[in-house]
Amino acid sequence: MNNIGKIADTGQSIWLDYIDRHLIHSGELNQLIKRDGICGVTSNPAIFEQAIRTDKEYASVLQQLGDVTPAIAFERLAIADIRAAADVLHPVYEHSDWRDGYVSLEVSPKLAHDFEGTVKQAMRLWREVGRENLMIKVPATDAGIPAIQRLISEGVNVNATLLFSQAMYQRVAEAFISGLEQRLLNGGSPSKVASVASFFISRIDSAVDTILEKRLKKTTGDGECGALRSVHGKVAIANARLAYQHYKTVFFSPRWEALHECGAQSQRLLWASTGTKNPAYSDTLYIEELIGPDTVNTAPPATLTAFREHGRIRATLEADITGATMVMNRLNALDISLDDVTDKLLDDGIRLFDEAYDKILDAIVSQRLKKKNSGYA
């Protein structure tokens, strides 16, 4: 095993934050599983939008779908890809006793604030994909939280996504546990119900660093400049490390042990948005600094390549919890509200996925027009 594969020795799973038809059909995904120990795949509207625009395999498939609406065409494309990836990963799913080997498919971002709509679409996608190693992605909004609880109670695997704040993570963990408890009350088994809580990383630093840099331009005092610089590029990792402390509190509690004795597996924290956006930071920063047991890191291909080449493996997730607390305290002392930042990031994340979804539909229309026009030529 190379650097990526060796991370498994720490108890952390590495998933790939990317999917397209070529990745699956060329055997590349299978190679990543064997060479790097990749044991899961995540997708989102932005990833699918990029794939449909750049992968030529989609153009010919779109013609075979007939005159269905762009939304239905996209769903059929996505379901086919998710099924194929799930089949490739199914041996991982079985070998890991249902801990890994998952592929994630997101409900429409247009349903982010619609509880009933989210549950209805999630249940339909769960049935139509028909793979036990599927995870349905549901955003952690006020409407998404009860939807997560309902879906877990129905035995649907859930990837709770777009988590930025520790407070929202606590609500997601509570929804997961309450959903399992309800499932038991209904006579169901929790043993094969899986979930991750996708905690976004780099976007937090990007947002906070922007605030810090604006303040630095207006500040002349050495003391305040030093305080601002002391938290630059450190908030996202500190936030994640403290979230993990809550994970340990929840999933080592008597309440959880009662579920665990019935076969339940914990809802792991998944580090998402781990590609470094600031070129001044190491391109492996958000893998190296968040390595720890019972977690998942889903990374884009470029970040995985960088880590394969020069990443360092060491237990870092709990290396400096006191330091993480100090970073958050300094941020508060600077009168910078992380809650305001994370609330905006959630809104922005939903908006960006919504825009990506619309671009998918536009790309499908464009691909059809190109084919139609070339046919008349």
FINU-375304 format. One line per 8 residues: number of its first residue (from 1); their letters; for each residue x, y, z of C-alpha. Coordinates in Angstrom, 1 decimal. Last residue first. Layout:
# FINU-375304
NUM = a = X,Y,Z  ...
END
This chain:
# FINU-375304
377 = aygsnkkk = -25.7,18.7,-41.3  -29.1,17.6,-39.9  -27.6,15.1,-37.5  -25.0,17.5,-36.4  -27.8,19.9,-35.4  -29.6,17.2,-33.4  -26.4,16.0,-31.6  -25.4,19.6,-30.7
369 = lrqsviad = -29.0,20.3,-29.5  -29.0,17.3,-27.3  -25.7,18.2,-25.7  -27.0,21.7,-25.0  -30.2,20.5,-23.4  -28.2,18.2,-21.2  -25.7,20.9,-20.3  -28.6,23.3,-19.4
361 = likdyaed = -30.0,20.6,-17.1  -26.6,20.1,-15.5  -26.2,23.9,-15.2  -29.5,24.0,-13.2  -28.1,21.4,-10.8  -24.9,23.4,-10.5  -26.9,26.5,-9.6  -28.8,24.6,-6.9
353 = flrigddl = -25.5,23.1,-5.7  -24.1,26.6,-5.4  -27.2,28.0,-3.7  -27.2,25.1,-1.1  -23.6,25.7,-0.4  -24.0,29.5,-0.1  -26.8,29.1,2.4  -24.7,26.7,4.4
345 = lkdtvddl = -21.7,28.9,4.1  -23.7,31.9,5.3  -24.8,30.0,8.5  -21.2,28.9,9.0  -19.8,32.4,8.9  -22.6,33.9,11.2  -22.0,31.0,13.6  -18.2,31.6,13.4
337 = sidlanlr = -18.9,35.1,14.8  -15.8,37.3,14.6  -15.6,39.6,17.6  -11.8,39.2,17.8  -12.2,37.7,21.2  -14.5,35.1,19.6  -11.8,34.1,17.1  -9.3,34.0,20.0
329 = nmvmtagt = -11.6,31.6,21.8  -11.9,29.4,18.7  -8.2,29.2,18.3  -7.7,28.5,22.0  -10.1,25.5,21.8  -8.1,24.1,18.9  -4.9,24.5,20.9  -6.3,22.6,23.8
321 = idaeltar = -7.4,19.9,21.4  -3.9,19.5,20.2  -3.0,16.1,18.7  -6.6,14.8,18.7  -7.1,14.7,14.9  -3.3,14.5,14.2  -2.4,10.8,14.3  0.4,10.6,11.8
313 = irgherfa = 0.7,10.1,8.1  2.6,12.5,5.9  1.6,13.2,2.3  4.3,13.5,-0.4  3.3,11.6,-3.6  0.1,9.8,-2.6  -1.0,12.9,-0.7  -0.7,15.0,-3.9
305 = tltappat = -2.5,12.4,-6.0  -5.3,12.3,-3.4  -5.6,16.1,-3.5  -5.8,16.1,-7.3  -8.5,13.3,-7.3  -10.9,15.1,-4.9  -10.9,14.0,-1.2  -13.4,12.2,1.0
297 = nvtdpgil = -11.9,11.8,4.5  -13.7,9.3,6.8  -13.6,9.0,10.5  -13.7,6.3,13.2  -10.0,6.8,14.0  -7.9,9.9,13.3  -6.2,11.9,10.6  -7.4,15.4,10.4
289 = eeiyltds = -4.2,17.5,10.0  -2.7,15.5,7.2  -5.8,15.3,5.0  -6.8,18.9,5.2  -3.2,20.1,4.7  -2.3,18.0,1.7  -1.9,20.8,-0.8  0.0,22.7,1.8
281 = yapnktgt = -1.3,26.3,2.3  -0.2,29.4,0.3  -2.2,28.1,-2.7  -5.5,28.7,-0.7  -8.2,26.4,-1.9  -6.8,23.1,-0.4  -9.0,20.1,-1.4  -10.6,18.8,1.8
273 = sawllrqs = -14.2,19.9,1.0  -15.5,17.0,3.1  -14.3,15.4,6.3  -16.7,12.6,7.2  -17.7,12.2,10.8  -18.8,8.7,11.4  -22.4,7.6,12.3  -21.8,4.7,14.7
265 = qagcehla = -22.8,1.1,13.9  -25.9,-0.5,15.3  -25.9,-4.2,16.2  -28.4,-4.3,19.0  -25.6,-3.9,21.5  -24.6,-0.8,19.7  -28.1,0.7,20.3  -27.8,0.3,24.1
257 = ewrpsffv = -24.2,1.5,23.9  -25.4,4.7,22.2  -27.5,5.7,25.2  -24.8,4.6,27.6  -22.5,7.2,25.9  -19.3,6.4,23.8  -20.9,7.5,20.6  -22.1,10.8,21.8
249 = tkyhqyal = -19.1,12.0,23.7  -16.7,10.7,21.1  -18.6,12.5,18.3  -18.5,15.7,20.5  -14.7,15.5,20.6  -14.8,15.1,16.8  -16.6,18.4,16.5  -13.7,20.0,18.4
241 = ranaiavk = -11.2,18.7,15.9  -13.4,19.9,13.0  -13.6,23.4,14.3  -9.9,23.5,15.0  -9.1,22.3,11.5  -11.4,25.0,9.9  -10.2,27.8,12.2  -6.4,27.5,11.6
233 = ghvsrlag = -5.7,29.2,8.3  -5.3,32.6,10.0  -6.0,32.3,13.7  -2.7,33.8,15.0  -2.6,36.3,12.2  -5.6,38.2,13.6  -4.2,38.2,17.1  -0.8,39.5,15.8
225 = cegdgttk = -2.5,42.3,13.9  -4.5,43.2,16.9  -1.4,43.5,19.1  0.7,45.3,16.5  -1.9,48.0,16.0  -2.3,49.3,12.5  -5.5,47.5,11.4  -7.5,48.3,8.3
217 = klrkelit = -5.7,45.9,5.9  -5.6,43.3,8.7  -9.4,43.4,9.1  -9.9,42.7,5.4  -7.5,39.8,5.6  -9.2,38.3,8.7  -12.6,38.4,7.0  -11.2,36.7,3.9
209 = dvasdirs = -9.4,34.1,6.1  -12.7,33.3,7.8  -14.5,32.5,4.5  -11.6,30.5,2.9  -10.9,28.7,6.2  -14.5,27.6,6.5  -14.6,26.5,2.8  -11.6,24.3,3.4
201 = iffsavsa = -13.4,22.0,6.0  -16.9,20.7,5.4  -18.3,18.2,7.9  -20.1,15.4,6.1  -22.0,13.4,8.8  -21.9,9.7,7.8  -24.6,7.1,8.0  -25.1,3.4,7.9
193 = vkspsggn = -28.1,1.2,8.7  -27.0,-2.4,8.4  -27.4,-3.4,12.1  -30.3,-1.1,13.1  -32.9,-3.8,12.9  -36.6,-3.0,12.6  -39.5,-3.7,15.0  -40.9,-0.2,14.9
185 = llrqelgs = -39.4,0.6,18.3  -36.0,-0.4,16.9  -36.5,1.9,14.0  -37.5,4.7,16.3  -34.3,4.2,18.3  -32.3,4.3,15.0  -33.9,7.5,14.0  -33.3,9.1,17.4
177 = ifaeavrq = -29.6,8.2,17.1  -29.3,9.7,13.6  -31.3,12.8,14.5  -29.1,13.4,17.6  -26.0,13.1,15.5  -27.4,15.6,13.0  -28.4,18.0,15.8  -24.9,17.9,17.2
169 = ymaqsfll = -23.4,18.5,13.8  -25.6,21.6,13.5  -24.1,22.9,16.7  -20.6,22.1,15.6  -21.1,24.2,12.5  -20.2,23.6,8.9  -22.3,20.6,7.8  -23.2,20.6,4.1
161 = tanvnvge = -24.1,16.9,4.1  -25.8,14.2,6.1  -24.9,11.0,4.2  -27.8,8.7,4.9  -28.4,5.0,4.6  -32.2,4.2,4.5  -33.5,1.8,7.1  -36.9,3.6,7.6
153 = silrqiap = -35.9,5.0,10.9  -32.7,6.4,9.2  -35.0,8.1,6.6  -37.2,9.7,9.3  -34.2,11.0,11.3  -32.5,12.4,8.2  -35.8,14.1,7.1  -36.0,15.6,10.6
145 = igadtapv = -32.6,17.3,10.1  -33.1,18.2,6.5  -35.9,20.7,7.1  -33.8,22.8,9.5  -30.9,22.3,7.1  -28.2,19.6,7.2  -28.3,18.7,3.5  -29.4,15.1,2.6
137 = kimlnerg = -27.2,12.7,0.7  -28.6,9.3,0.1  -26.1,6.6,0.8  -26.0,3.5,-1.4  -24.3,0.2,-0.3  -27.6,-1.7,-0.3  -28.2,-1.0,-4.0  -31.6,-0.7,-5.5
129 = verwlrma = -31.0,2.6,-7.3  -34.8,2.9,-7.8  -35.7,2.1,-4.2  -33.3,4.4,-2.5  -34.1,7.1,-5.2  -37.8,6.8,-4.3  -37.2,7.0,-0.6  -34.9,10.1,-1.0
121 = qkvtgefd = -37.5,11.8,-3.2  -40.3,11.4,-0.7  -38.2,12.2,2.3  -36.8,15.4,0.7  -40.2,16.5,-0.6  -41.8,16.1,2.9  -39.0,18.1,4.6  -38.7,20.8,2.0
113 = halkpsve = -35.9,23.4,2.8  -33.2,21.6,0.8  -35.6,20.4,-1.9  -34.2,22.4,-4.7  -30.8,20.8,-3.9  -32.3,17.6,-5.5  -31.5,14.6,-3.4  -27.8,13.7,-3.4
105 = lsvygdrw = -26.3,10.3,-4.3  -23.5,8.8,-2.3  -21.6,5.6,-3.0  -20.7,3.3,-0.1  -18.0,0.6,0.2  -17.3,1.2,3.9  -18.7,0.0,7.3  -20.9,-2.7,6.0
97 = dsheyvph = -18.9,-5.6,7.4  -15.7,-4.2,5.8  -15.4,-7.1,3.4  -19.0,-6.8,2.4  -18.9,-3.1,1.5  -15.4,-3.5,-0.1  -16.8,-6.3,-2.3  -19.7,-3.9,-3.2
89 = lvdaaari = -17.5,-1.1,-4.4  -17.6,-2.0,-8.1  -21.3,-2.6,-7.8  -21.9,0.7,-6.1  -20.0,2.5,-8.9  -22.3,0.9,-11.5  -25.4,1.7,-9.5  -24.3,5.3,-8.9
81 = daialref = -23.5,5.8,-12.6  -26.9,4.4,-13.8  -28.7,6.4,-11.1  -26.9,9.6,-12.2  -27.8,9.2,-15.9  -31.4,8.3,-15.1  -31.7,11.4,-12.8  -30.1,13.6,-15.4
73 = aiaptvdg = -32.6,12.5,-18.1  -35.5,12.9,-15.7  -34.4,16.5,-15.0  -33.7,17.2,-18.7  -37.3,16.1,-19.6  -37.7,12.9,-21.5  -37.6,13.0,-25.3  -35.6,9.9,-25.9
65 = lqqlvsay = -33.1,8.4,-23.4  -30.9,6.9,-26.1  -29.8,10.3,-27.2  -28.5,11.1,-23.7  -26.4,7.9,-23.8  -24.5,9.2,-26.8  -23.6,12.5,-25.1  -22.8,11.0,-21.7
57 = ekdtriaq = -19.8,9.0,-23.0  -18.1,12.3,-24.0  -17.1,13.1,-20.4  -16.5,16.9,-20.1  -19.9,18.6,-19.6  -21.6,15.6,-18.0  -18.7,15.1,-15.6  -18.5,18.7,-14.5
49 = efiapnst = -22.2,18.9,-13.8  -22.1,15.6,-12.0  -19.4,16.9,-9.6  -21.3,20.2,-9.0  -24.5,18.3,-8.3  -22.8,16.1,-5.6  -20.9,12.9,-5.5  -19.2,10.7,-2.9
41 = vgcigdrk = -17.3,7.5,-3.5  -16.1,4.9,-1.0  -13.3,2.5,-0.1  -10.1,3.9,-1.7  -7.4,1.4,-0.6  -4.8,3.1,-2.8  -3.8,0.5,-5.3  -6.7,-2.0,-5.2
33 = ilqnlegs = -9.6,0.5,-4.7  -8.0,3.1,-7.0  -7.6,0.4,-9.6  -11.3,-0.5,-9.4  -12.1,3.1,-9.8  -9.9,3.3,-12.9  -11.5,0.3,-14.5  -12.3,2.3,-17.6
25 = hilhrdiy = -16.0,1.9,-17.1  -16.1,3.4,-13.6  -13.9,6.5,-14.0  -15.2,7.0,-17.5  -18.8,7.3,-16.3  -18.0,10.0,-13.8  -17.5,10.3,-10.1  -15.6,12.4,-7.6
17 = dlwisqgt = -14.9,12.9,-3.9  -13.1,9.6,-3.5  -13.2,8.0,-0.1  -10.4,7.4,2.4  -11.3,5.5,5.6  -9.6,6.4,9.0  -8.7,3.8,11.6  -5.0,4.8,11.7
9 = daikginn = -3.9,1.8,9.8  -6.3,2.8,7.0  -4.1,5.8,6.4  -1.6,3.3,4.9  -3.7,3.1,1.7  -3.2,6.7,0.9  0.6,6.6,1.5  1.1,3.6,-0.7
1 = m = 0.0,0.0,0.0
END
